[in-house]
Amino acid sequence: LLGWTQETLADRALVAINTVRAIEANRAFPHPKPDSISAVRRALERGGIVFLPNGTLGEGVRLSKPPK
C-alpha cells in the first residue's frame, strides 16, 4: 500500500532488514522480538496504515491517507 521496500521499512522502524524479512515470512525461528514487531507496526501506522481489528471491516489493513 505504501510502496516501501523492505529496506525503507527497516530504516523507518529502526530495525534490521532481517527482522522485516522474518516478520513478512512469518518465521517462527528466529522469531522477531515483540519490541521489533511493535516498531514495525508504529512505522507503518506513521506512514498511514490502519490495522483493522477482527470483525470491524474485516481482518487486515487499509490506507488512511496518501503515502508520503
HUWOCOR-V765011 format. One record per helix or strand of 2 or more residues. SS is the DSSP state (H for helix, E for strand). FROM is the first residue (numbers start at 1). TO is the last residue. If there is no record, write none. Layout:
ss & from & to
SS & FROM & TO
SS & FROM & TO
This chain:
ss & from & to
H & 6 & 13
H & 17 & 25
H & 34 & 46
E & 49 & 52
E & 60 & 63
